[in-house]
Amino acid sequence: MQNQGFQNRQECLEALKGLGINYIIHEHEAVHNMEELSKVKLDKSPYIKNLFYSEKKHYYMVIAETNTTIQKGFWKSIGTTHNNVRLAKEENVEAVLKAKRGSVNLFSLANDANK
């Protein structure tokens, strides 16, 4: 199934259903940093962070538990160095993922036309 991105939440949910993927929706206010996230109460759901990095013309999305530190060895294991990557600029996040910085999530990857 080739996806051209999601225009809205409903399209994403329909795609999951079409693929036979079960899911549970946890509703909460939007959060843009770890401090805001720490105030959200979720039952049986891990607290994660979605980080979108850039390296010249390459991009990386790292999804990790909130207390995870991205170490130098991680970048080495994927063939780059910590000196070469930075959190992506707002304009790059919007151009590539069609999302605002602070609102990036796994489903944002569906909007990447260069996938």
N, CA, C and O atoms as CSV, one atom per row, in Angstrom:
chain,resi,resn,atom,element,x,y,z
A,1,MET,N,N,0.844,-1.176,0.000
A,1,MET,CA,C,0.000,0.000,0.000
A,1,MET,C,C,0.886,1.236,0.000
A,1,MET,O,O,1.580,1.483,0.987
A,2,GLN,N,N,0.887,2.003,-1.050
A,2,GLN,CA,C,1.658,3.231,-1.144
A,2,GLN,C,C,0.832,4.378,-0.585
A,2,GLN,O,O,-0.336,4.537,-0.941
A,3,ASN,N,N,1.425,5.169,0.278
A,3,ASN,CA,C,0.705,6.269,0.887
A,3,ASN,C,C,1.289,7.580,0.400
A,3,ASN,O,O,2.509,7.729,0.322
A,4,GLN,N,N,0.443,8.516,0.078
A,4,GLN,CA,C,0.875,9.836,-0.349
A,4,GLN,C,C,0.797,10.839,0.797
A,4,GLN,O,O,0.811,12.046,0.556
A,5,GLY,N,N,0.718,10.378,2.005
A,5,GLY,CA,C,0.618,11.257,3.162
A,5,GLY,C,C,-0.808,11.315,3.660
A,5,GLY,O,O,-1.743,10.887,2.983
A,6,PHE,N,N,-0.953,11.850,4.849
A,6,PHE,CA,C,-2.267,11.977,5.460
A,6,PHE,C,C,-2.648,13.441,5.497
A,6,PHE,O,O,-1.867,14.281,5.944
A,7,GLN,N,N,-3.838,13.749,5.033
A,7,GLN,CA,C,-4.326,15.120,5.082
A,7,GLN,C,C,-4.904,15.456,6.456
A,7,GLN,O,O,-4.961,16.623,6.844
A,8,ASN,N,N,-5.331,14.431,7.182
A,8,ASN,CA,C,-5.927,14.670,8.492
A,8,ASN,C,C,-5.878,13.389,9.321
A,8,ASN,O,O,-5.459,12.334,8.845
A,9,ARG,N,N,-6.309,13.509,10.551
A,9,ARG,CA,C,-6.284,12.392,11.490
A,9,ARG,C,C,-7.133,11.222,10.996
A,9,ARG,O,O,-6.730,10.065,11.117
A,10,GLN,N,N,-8.301,11.522,10.442
A,10,GLN,CA,C,-9.208,10.470,9.997
A,10,GLN,C,C,-8.573,9.606,8.904
A,10,GLN,O,O,-8.734,8.386,8.908
A,11,GLU,N,N,-7.856,10.229,7.972
A,11,GLU,CA,C,-7.169,9.458,6.931
A,11,GLU,C,C,-6.144,8.509,7.540
A,11,GLU,O,O,-6.001,7.375,7.084
A,12,CYS,N,N,-5.441,8.958,8.553
A,12,CYS,CA,C,-4.453,8.117,9.223
A,12,CYS,C,C,-5.136,6.927,9.888
A,12,CYS,O,O,-4.680,5.791,9.754
A,13,LEU,N,N,-6.228,7.186,10.604
A,13,LEU,CA,C,-6.941,6.106,11.287
A,13,LEU,C,C,-7.528,5.108,10.294
A,13,LEU,O,O,-7.531,3.905,10.553
A,14,GLU,N,N,-8.024,5.600,9.160
A,14,GLU,CA,C,-8.562,4.706,8.129
A,14,GLU,C,C,-7.464,3.844,7.522
A,14,GLU,O,O,-7.690,2.674,7.213
A,15,ALA,N,N,-6.275,4.418,7.348
A,15,ALA,CA,C,-5.149,3.643,6.821
A,15,ALA,C,C,-4.763,2.523,7.794
A,15,ALA,O,O,-4.512,1.393,7.374
A,16,LEU,N,N,-4.715,2.835,9.079
A,16,LEU,CA,C,-4.412,1.805,10.079
A,16,LEU,C,C,-5.447,0.689,10.033
A,16,LEU,O,O,-5.100,-0.492,10.050
A,17,LYS,N,N,-6.709,1.068,9.975
A,17,LYS,CA,C,-7.792,0.084,9.919
A,17,LYS,C,C,-7.665,-0.764,8.657
A,17,LYS,O,O,-7.822,-1.984,8.708
A,18,GLY,N,N,-7.381,-0.120,7.522
A,18,GLY,CA,C,-7.228,-0.834,6.263
A,18,GLY,C,C,-6.083,-1.833,6.277
A,18,GLY,O,O,-6.117,-2.837,5.565
A,19,LEU,N,N,-5.077,-1.558,7.082
A,19,LEU,CA,C,-3.935,-2.461,7.211
A,19,LEU,C,C,-4.145,-3.507,8.303
A,19,LEU,O,O,-3.281,-4.352,8.537
A,20,GLY,N,N,-5.297,-3.444,8.966
A,20,GLY,CA,C,-5.584,-4.400,10.026
A,20,GLY,C,C,-4.783,-4.157,11.290
A,20,GLY,O,O,-4.529,-5.091,12.050
A,21,ILE,N,N,-4.381,-2.914,11.525
A,21,ILE,CA,C,-3.582,-2.574,12.697
A,21,ILE,C,C,-4.502,-2.088,13.810
A,21,ILE,O,O,-5.212,-1.094,13.653
A,22,ASN,N,N,-4.484,-2.789,14.924
A,22,ASN,CA,C,-5.261,-2.366,16.090
A,22,ASN,C,C,-4.526,-1.233,16.794
A,22,ASN,O,O,-3.296,-1.208,16.814
A,23,TYR,N,N,-5.262,-0.308,17.364
A,23,TYR,CA,C,-4.649,0.813,18.050
A,23,TYR,C,C,-5.561,1.300,19.167
A,23,TYR,O,O,-6.760,1.019,19.185
A,24,ILE,N,N,-4.973,2.025,20.083
A,24,ILE,CA,C,-5.697,2.681,21.167
A,24,ILE,C,C,-5.316,4.152,21.097
A,24,ILE,O,O,-4.132,4.481,21.018
A,25,ILE,N,N,-6.287,5.024,21.125
A,25,ILE,CA,C,-6.021,6.460,21.098
A,25,ILE,C,C,-5.988,6.982,22.529
A,25,ILE,O,O,-6.922,6.766,23.301
A,26,HIS,N,N,-4.913,7.665,22.870
A,26,HIS,CA,C,-4.780,8.328,24.163
A,26,HIS,C,C,-4.885,9.827,23.889
A,26,HIS,O,O,-3.962,10.422,23.332
A,27,GLU,N,N,-5.979,10.428,24.269
A,27,GLU,CA,C,-6.201,11.861,24.040
A,27,GLU,C,C,-5.525,12.688,25.134
A,27,GLU,O,O,-5.591,12.343,26.313
A,28,HIS,N,N,-4.879,13.774,24.736
A,28,HIS,CA,C,-4.297,14.727,25.682
A,28,HIS,C,C,-4.050,16.038,24.953
A,28,HIS,O,O,-4.059,16.093,23.723
A,29,GLU,N,N,-3.831,17.081,25.723
A,29,GLU,CA,C,-3.505,18.376,25.136
A,29,GLU,C,C,-2.164,18.265,24.403
A,29,GLU,O,O,-1.338,17.415,24.736
A,30,ALA,N,N,-1.960,19.106,23.432
A,30,ALA,CA,C,-0.680,19.119,22.711
A,30,ALA,C,C,0.441,19.484,23.681
A,30,ALA,O,O,0.278,20.350,24.541
A,31,VAL,N,N,1.573,18.816,23.530
A,31,VAL,CA,C,2.756,19.123,24.336
A,31,VAL,C,C,3.927,19.363,23.390
A,31,VAL,O,O,4.042,18.701,22.359
A,32,HIS,N,N,4.787,20.301,23.738
A,32,HIS,CA,C,5.882,20.677,22.853
A,32,HIS,C,C,7.261,20.488,23.466
A,32,HIS,O,O,8.279,20.777,22.837
A,33,ASN,N,N,7.284,19.996,24.711
A,33,ASN,CA,C,8.577,19.731,25.331
A,33,ASN,C,C,8.384,18.738,26.477
A,33,ASN,O,O,7.257,18.410,26.845
A,34,MET,N,N,9.480,18.275,27.023
A,34,MET,CA,C,9.427,17.241,28.063
A,34,MET,C,C,8.770,17.761,29.349
A,34,MET,O,O,8.101,17.003,30.051
A,35,GLU,N,N,8.957,19.038,29.655
A,35,GLU,CA,C,8.328,19.598,30.858
A,35,GLU,C,C,6.807,19.533,30.746
A,35,GLU,O,O,6.131,19.139,31.696
A,36,GLU,N,N,6.267,19.918,29.592
A,36,GLU,CA,C,4.819,19.850,29.383
A,36,GLU,C,C,4.342,18.391,29.424
A,36,GLU,O,O,3.283,18.095,29.978
A,37,LEU,N,N,5.122,17.494,28.838
A,37,LEU,CA,C,4.748,16.086,28.813
A,37,LEU,C,C,4.670,15.495,30.219
A,37,LEU,O,O,3.816,14.653,30.495
A,38,SER,N,N,5.551,15.933,31.098
A,38,SER,CA,C,5.566,15.386,32.455
A,38,SER,C,C,4.275,15.688,33.215
A,38,SER,O,O,3.986,15.038,34.219
A,39,LYS,N,N,3.504,16.658,32.753
A,39,LYS,CA,C,2.242,17.018,33.407
A,39,LYS,C,C,1.057,16.220,32.872
A,39,LYS,O,O,-0.034,16.276,33.440
A,40,VAL,N,N,1.262,15.479,31.785
A,40,VAL,CA,C,0.184,14.688,31.181
A,40,VAL,C,C,0.097,13.344,31.894
A,40,VAL,O,O,1.112,12.682,32.111
A,41,LYS,N,N,-1.098,12.953,32.250
A,41,LYS,CA,C,-1.316,11.661,32.909
A,41,LYS,C,C,-1.890,10.679,31.891
A,41,LYS,O,O,-3.004,10.861,31.399
A,42,LEU,N,N,-1.119,9.637,31.581
A,42,LEU,CA,C,-1.558,8.603,30.649
A,42,LEU,C,C,-1.543,7.256,31.362
A,42,LEU,O,O,-0.586,6.923,32.061
A,43,ASP,N,N,-2.607,6.490,31.180
A,43,ASP,CA,C,-2.669,5.152,31.758
A,43,ASP,C,C,-2.007,4.152,30.815
A,43,ASP,O,O,-2.362,4.066,29.639
A,44,LYS,N,N,-1.044,3.398,31.340
A,44,LYS,CA,C,-0.427,2.288,30.613
A,44,LYS,C,C,0.169,2.684,29.270
A,44,LYS,O,O,0.155,1.889,28.330
A,45,SER,N,N,0.679,3.869,29.172
A,45,SER,CA,C,1.304,4.313,27.933
A,45,SER,C,C,2.677,4.884,28.269
A,45,SER,O,O,2.798,5.697,29.184
A,46,PRO,N,N,3.713,4.468,27.541
A,46,PRO,CA,C,5.042,5.009,27.840
A,46,PRO,C,C,5.145,6.469,27.405
A,46,PRO,O,O,4.481,6.893,26.458
A,47,TYR,N,N,5.963,7.215,28.088
A,47,TYR,CA,C,6.244,8.587,27.696
A,47,TYR,C,C,7.418,8.546,26.730
A,47,TYR,O,O,8.498,8.067,27.073
A,48,ILE,N,N,7.201,9.050,25.527
A,48,ILE,CA,C,8.245,9.008,24.507
A,48,ILE,C,C,8.492,10.401,23.938
A,48,ILE,O,O,7.682,11.316,24.088
A,49,LYS,N,N,9.637,10.525,23.283
A,49,LYS,CA,C,9.945,11.755,22.562
A,49,LYS,C,C,10.240,11.380,21.119
A,49,LYS,O,O,10.835,10.339,20.841
A,50,ASN,N,N,9.820,12.234,20.217
A,50,ASN,CA,C,10.047,12.055,18.782
A,50,ASN,C,C,11.001,13.157,18.343
A,50,ASN,O,O,10.645,14.335,18.360
A,51,LEU,N,N,12.197,12.780,17.955
A,51,LEU,CA,C,13.227,13.750,17.599
A,51,LEU,C,C,13.547,13.628,16.113
A,51,LEU,O,O,13.794,12.532,15.611
A,52,PHE,N,N,13.540,14.749,15.423
A,52,PHE,CA,C,13.806,14.764,13.986
A,52,PHE,C,C,15.117,15.510,13.762
A,52,PHE,O,O,15.211,16.715,13.996
A,53,TYR,N,N,16.126,14.771,13.304
A,53,TYR,CA,C,17.465,15.312,13.111
A,53,TYR,C,C,17.770,15.478,11.623
A,53,TYR,O,O,17.198,14.792,10.776
A,54,SER,N,N,18.680,16.401,11.324
A,54,SER,CA,C,19.142,16.561,9.946
A,54,SER,C,C,20.667,16.431,9.892
A,54,SER,O,O,21.385,16.762,10.835
A,55,GLU,N,N,21.113,15.939,8.759
A,55,GLU,CA,C,22.537,15.816,8.462
A,55,GLU,C,C,22.693,16.139,6.986
A,55,GLU,O,O,22.473,15.279,6.133
A,56,LYS,N,N,23.062,17.344,6.690
A,56,LYS,CA,C,23.129,17.819,5.300
A,56,LYS,C,C,21.817,17.501,4.595
A,56,LYS,O,O,20.818,18.168,4.863
A,57,LYS,N,N,21.777,16.513,3.709
A,57,LYS,CA,C,20.545,16.197,2.981
A,57,LYS,C,C,19.834,14.956,3.504
A,57,LYS,O,O,18.882,14.485,2.882
A,58,HIS,N,N,20.278,14.420,4.631
A,58,HIS,CA,C,19.654,13.245,5.223
A,58,HIS,C,C,18.913,13.647,6.493
A,58,HIS,O,O,19.289,14.587,7.193
A,59,TYR,N,N,17.855,12.903,6.761
A,59,TYR,CA,C,17.072,13.152,7.971
A,59,TYR,C,C,16.917,11.851,8.747
A,59,TYR,O,O,16.883,10.767,8.166
A,60,TYR,N,N,16.823,11.972,10.061
A,60,TYR,CA,C,16.645,10.826,10.934
A,60,TYR,C,C,15.547,11.132,11.940
A,60,TYR,O,O,15.526,12.214,12.525
A,61,MET,N,N,14.641,10.195,12.144
A,61,MET,CA,C,13.676,10.326,13.220
A,61,MET,C,C,14.059,9.318,14.288
A,61,MET,O,O,14.194,8.125,14.017
A,62,VAL,N,N,14.229,9.808,15.493
A,62,VAL,CA,C,14.562,8.968,16.632
A,62,VAL,C,C,13.374,9.009,17.588
A,62,VAL,O,O,12.942,10.081,18.011
A,63,ILE,N,N,12.859,7.850,17.916
A,63,ILE,CA,C,11.745,7.734,18.859
A,63,ILE,C,C,12.278,6.970,20.062
A,63,ILE,O,O,12.729,5.831,19.943
A,64,ALA,N,N,12.220,7.608,21.212
A,64,ALA,CA,C,12.822,7.009,22.406
A,64,ALA,C,C,12.027,7.385,23.651
A,64,ALA,O,O,11.275,8.360,23.654
A,65,GLU,N,N,12.205,6.599,24.700
A,65,GLU,CA,C,11.601,6.968,25.975
A,65,GLU,C,C,12.183,8.305,26.420
A,65,GLU,O,O,13.323,8.641,26.099
A,66,THR,N,N,11.385,9.050,27.157
A,66,THR,CA,C,11.772,10.420,27.507
A,66,THR,C,C,13.091,10.525,28.256
A,66,THR,O,O,13.781,11.537,28.134
A,67,ASN,N,N,13.460,9.515,29.021
A,67,ASN,CA,C,14.702,9.593,29.794
A,67,ASN,C,C,15.923,9.111,29.011
A,67,ASN,O,O,17.012,9.011,29.575
A,68,THR,N,N,15.759,8.813,27.727
A,68,THR,CA,C,16.856,8.322,26.903
A,68,THR,C,C,17.739,9.477,26.428
A,68,THR,O,O,17.243,10.506,25.969
A,69,THR,N,N,19.037,9.290,26.546
A,69,THR,CA,C,20.004,10.240,26.003
A,69,THR,C,C,20.590,9.622,24.742
A,69,THR,O,O,21.020,8.469,24.754
A,70,ILE,N,N,20.607,10.378,23.668
A,70,ILE,CA,C,21.166,9.873,22.412
A,70,ILE,C,C,22.691,10.031,22.501
A,70,ILE,O,O,23.217,11.144,22.475
A,71,GLN,N,N,23.374,8.909,22.607
A,71,GLN,CA,C,24.816,8.898,22.809
A,71,GLN,C,C,25.574,8.966,21.478
A,71,GLN,O,O,25.014,8.698,20.416
A,72,LYS,N,N,26.839,9.323,21.557
A,72,LYS,CA,C,27.702,9.388,20.375
A,72,LYS,C,C,27.741,8.053,19.643
A,72,LYS,O,O,27.755,8.019,18.413
A,73,GLY,N,N,27.759,6.951,20.394
A,73,GLY,CA,C,27.836,5.620,19.799
A,73,GLY,C,C,26.646,5.294,18.919
A,73,GLY,O,O,26.773,4.543,17.952
A,74,PHE,N,N,25.486,5.855,19.245
A,74,PHE,CA,C,24.307,5.627,18.409
A,74,PHE,C,C,24.557,6.150,17.004
A,74,PHE,O,O,24.311,5.450,16.022
A,75,TRP,N,N,25.045,7.377,16.910
A,75,TRP,CA,C,25.271,7.974,15.591
A,75,TRP,C,C,26.347,7.198,14.832
A,75,TRP,O,O,26.235,7.011,13.621
A,76,LYS,N,N,27.367,6.756,15.521
A,76,LYS,CA,C,28.417,5.963,14.888
A,76,LYS,C,C,27.849,4.660,14.333
A,76,LYS,O,O,28.242,4.219,13.254
A,77,SER,N,N,26.910,4.036,15.082
A,77,SER,CA,C,26.340,2.755,14.655
A,77,SER,C,C,25.518,2.870,13.377
A,77,SER,O,O,25.289,1.867,12.702
A,78,ILE,N,N,25.070,4.079,13.033
A,78,ILE,CA,C,24.311,4.251,11.786
A,78,ILE,C,C,25.128,4.977,10.722
A,78,ILE,O,O,24.582,5.439,9.720
A,79,GLY,N,N,26.442,5.075,10.945
A,79,GLY,CA,C,27.344,5.557,9.906
A,79,GLY,C,C,27.558,7.054,9.853
A,79,GLY,O,O,27.920,7.583,8.802
A,80,THR,N,N,27.346,7.745,10.948
A,80,THR,CA,C,27.626,9.182,10.977
A,80,THR,C,C,28.235,9.512,12.339
A,80,THR,O,O,28.562,8.603,13.103
A,81,THR,N,N,28.389,10.779,12.647
A,81,THR,CA,C,28.899,11.177,13.961
A,81,THR,C,C,27.980,12.221,14.566
A,81,THR,O,O,27.217,12.882,13.861
A,82,HIS,N,N,28.064,12.359,15.878
A,82,HIS,CA,C,27.233,13.344,16.576
A,82,HIS,C,C,27.540,14.769,16.123
A,82,HIS,O,O,26.693,15.654,16.244
A,83,ASN,N,N,28.747,14.997,15.602
A,83,ASN,CA,C,29.116,16.335,15.122
A,83,ASN,C,C,28.393,16.709,13.831
A,83,ASN,O,O,28.287,17.890,13.500
A,84,ASN,N,N,27.897,15.714,13.101
A,84,ASN,CA,C,27.263,15.969,11.808
A,84,ASN,C,C,25.754,16.160,11.875
A,84,ASN,O,O,25.152,16.616,10.903
A,85,VAL,N,N,25.137,15.825,12.988
A,85,VAL,CA,C,23.669,15.893,13.071
A,85,VAL,C,C,23.227,16.984,14.043
A,85,VAL,O,O,23.896,17.269,15.036
A,86,ARG,N,N,22.096,17.575,13.729
A,86,ARG,CA,C,21.467,18.597,14.560
A,86,ARG,C,C,19.971,18.360,14.530
A,86,ARG,O,O,19.457,17.739,13.600
A,87,LEU,N,N,19.270,18.850,15.538
A,87,LEU,CA,C,17.814,18.835,15.449
A,87,LEU,C,C,17.436,19.659,14.229
A,87,LEU,O,O,17.978,20.742,14.006
A,88,ALA,N,N,16.511,19.144,13.451
A,88,ALA,CA,C,16.127,19.809,12.205
A,88,ALA,C,C,15.517,21.174,12.485
A,88,ALA,O,O,14.814,21.364,13.478
A,89,LYS,N,N,15.793,22.108,11.607
A,89,LYS,CA,C,15.214,23.449,11.714
A,89,LYS,C,C,13.719,23.382,11.431
A,89,LYS,O,O,13.244,22.502,10.713
A,90,GLU,N,N,12.996,24.323,12.004
A,90,GLU,CA,C,11.538,24.383,11.848
A,90,GLU,C,C,11.128,24.314,10.377
A,90,GLU,O,O,10.207,23.577,10.025
A,91,GLU,N,N,11.798,25.069,9.528
A,91,GLU,CA,C,11.414,25.081,8.106
A,91,GLU,C,C,11.628,23.724,7.439
A,91,GLU,O,O,10.880,23.361,6.532
A,92,ASN,N,N,12.639,22.972,7.874
A,92,ASN,CA,C,12.873,21.634,7.320
A,92,ASN,C,C,11.832,20.639,7.811
A,92,ASN,O,O,11.383,19.779,7.053
A,93,VAL,N,N,11.449,20.754,9.075
A,93,VAL,CA,C,10.407,19.878,9.614
A,93,VAL,C,C,9.116,20.088,8.828
A,93,VAL,O,O,8.453,19.126,8.438
A,94,GLU,N,N,8.768,21.346,8.600
A,94,GLU,CA,C,7.541,21.651,7.866
A,94,GLU,C,C,7.630,21.193,6.408
A,94,GLU,O,O,6.665,20.651,5.870
A,95,ALA,N,N,8.773,21.407,5.774
A,95,ALA,CA,C,8.922,21.037,4.363
A,95,ALA,C,C,8.911,19.527,4.155
A,95,ALA,O,O,8.290,19.037,3.212
A,96,VAL,N,N,9.588,18.789,5.020
A,96,VAL,CA,C,9.722,17.351,4.840
A,96,VAL,C,C,8.529,16.582,5.405
A,96,VAL,O,O,7.993,15.695,4.741
A,97,LEU,N,N,8.114,16.917,6.623
A,97,LEU,CA,C,7.092,16.128,7.313
A,97,LEU,C,C,5.709,16.781,7.322
A,97,LEU,O,O,4.730,16.162,7.739
A,98,LYS,N,N,5.632,18.026,6.863
A,98,LYS,CA,C,4.352,18.764,6.897
A,98,LYS,C,C,3.829,18.848,8.331
A,98,LYS,O,O,2.627,18.733,8.573
A,99,ALA,N,N,4.743,19.048,9.272
A,99,ALA,CA,C,4.386,19.137,10.690
A,99,ALA,C,C,5.157,20.287,11.322
A,99,ALA,O,O,6.181,20.724,10.796
A,100,LYS,N,N,4.672,20.759,12.421
A,100,LYS,CA,C,5.358,21.791,13.188
A,100,LYS,C,C,6.329,21.129,14.149
A,100,LYS,O,O,6.072,20.036,14.654
A,101,ARG,N,N,7.437,21.793,14.394
A,101,ARG,CA,C,8.383,21.292,15.387
A,101,ARG,C,C,7.641,21.223,16.717
A,101,ARG,O,O,6.961,22.176,17.098
A,102,GLY,N,N,7.765,20.117,17.414
A,102,GLY,CA,C,7.021,19.898,18.642
A,102,GLY,C,C,5.785,19.050,18.409
A,102,GLY,O,O,5.168,18.566,19.359
A,103,SER,N,N,5.420,18.867,17.133
A,103,SER,CA,C,4.256,18.043,16.794
A,103,SER,C,C,4.640,16.848,15.935
A,103,SER,O,O,3.769,16.162,15.400
A,104,VAL,N,N,5.907,16.599,15.802
A,104,VAL,CA,C,6.389,15.486,14.988
A,104,VAL,C,C,6.035,14.173,15.670
A,104,VAL,O,O,6.185,14.030,16.884
A,105,ASN,N,N,5.561,13.212,14.876
A,105,ASN,CA,C,5.298,11.877,15.400
A,105,ASN,C,C,5.549,10.867,14.294
A,105,ASN,O,O,5.812,11.239,13.151
A,106,LEU,N,N,5.469,9.612,14.632
A,106,LEU,CA,C,5.759,8.545,13.681
A,106,LEU,C,C,4.945,8.672,12.394
A,106,LEU,O,O,5.457,8.399,11.309
A,107,PHE,N,N,3.689,9.080,12.509
A,107,PHE,CA,C,2.839,9.191,11.330
A,107,PHE,C,C,3.234,10.350,10.428
A,107,PHE,O,O,2.834,10.385,9.265
A,108,SER,N,N,4.006,11.290,10.936
A,108,SER,CA,C,4.509,12.389,10.113
A,108,SER,C,C,5.379,11.879,8.962
A,108,SER,O,O,5.481,12.524,7.919
A,109,LEU,N,N,6.000,10.721,9.161
A,109,LEU,CA,C,6.848,10.160,8.114
A,109,LEU,C,C,6.084,9.859,6.834
A,109,LEU,O,O,6.674,9.838,5.754
A,110,ALA,N,N,4.784,9.628,6.939
A,110,ALA,CA,C,3.970,9.353,5.750
A,110,ALA,C,C,3.940,10.557,4.818
A,110,ALA,O,O,3.653,10.411,3.629
A,111,ASN,N,N,4.231,11.741,5.339
A,111,ASN,CA,C,4.199,12.955,4.530
A,111,ASN,C,C,5.516,13.244,3.826
A,111,ASN,O,O,5.604,14.197,3.051
A,112,ASP,N,N,6.544,12.437,4.082
A,112,ASP,CA,C,7.849,12.638,3.465
A,112,ASP,C,C,7.799,12.160,2.014
A,112,ASP,O,O,7.754,10.958,1.752
A,113,ALA,N,N,7.808,13.099,1.084
A,113,ALA,CA,C,7.739,12.765,-0.339
A,113,ALA,C,C,9.006,12.063,-0.830
A,113,ALA,O,O,8.987,11.434,-1.888
A,114,ASN,N,N,10.105,12.162,-0.081
A,114,ASN,CA,C,11.378,11.550,-0.483
A,114,ASN,C,C,11.621,10.196,0.153
A,114,ASN,O,O,12.749,9.704,0.136
A,115,LYS,N,N,10.592,9.583,0.712
A,115,LYS,CA,C,10.787,8.310,1.422
A,115,LYS,C,C,11.230,7.183,0.541
A,115,LYS,O,O,11.428,6.066,1.020
